[in-house]
Amino acid sequence: MEYLVGIVIALAVSLSSTFIGFDRDRAFYLTVLVVIASYYGLFAVMGGSVKALLIESLFIAAFFGVAIIGFKRNLWFVVGALLAHGVFDFFHNHITHNPGVPVWWPMFCLSYDIMAAGYLAWLLKKPRLAANAL
């Protein structure tokens, strides 16, 4: 169920963002990436674990760094980072124990990340969104 909901929500957000025009701005999907990555920090705070927050902060900073590179250079970095975050979701419980993470979150986030990466890749293949920074 978590996988299906993640896919449906990712498609709903992506399609509506295209319809409304939010994703015409290069910053849209990298902002999505940063927000997605930051949820694990929120969960660490909710779980009251300073250790988890410190570990999660390292990953948040890494994804934020890739978002900057994607913005400055090429949005294909953001596609790769969204896919990498999906892999991170899959292995999250083996990387650190974060007591605030809901049991269903990694599966939901993994499917959202992969669908969002696929949608952004599809957009980049079309001429409406330039991958390279100007």
C-alpha positions, 0 to 999 in steps of 0.5 A: 500500500505504501508503494502505491500511495507514494507513486500516486502522490508523486504523479499527482504532485508532478503532473499538477506542477506541470499543469500549473507551471511550477516546474518551469522553474529550474529550482522546483525539483531540487527544492523537492529533493531538499524537502524530501531529504529533510524529513529524516531530520524531522523524524529524528527530532520527533523521536528525540534522538540527537544521534540520529539527527546528527547522522541524518544531517550528514545525508541531508547536507549531501543531498542539499549539496547535490541539489546545488550542483544540479541547480548550478550545472545540470538537472540530471544531477537531481534525477540521480540524487532522487534515485539515490535517495530512493536507494537510501530509503531502501537501506535506511534502517541498516544505516541508522536507527531513527526512532521517529521514522514511521514504519511505512515511510521508507517504502512510501518515500522510495516509491515517491523518489523513483517516480519523481526522478522518472518524471523529471527525467521525462521532462528533461528529455522534452525541450520545455525544461533545460537540463543545463544552467544558463 
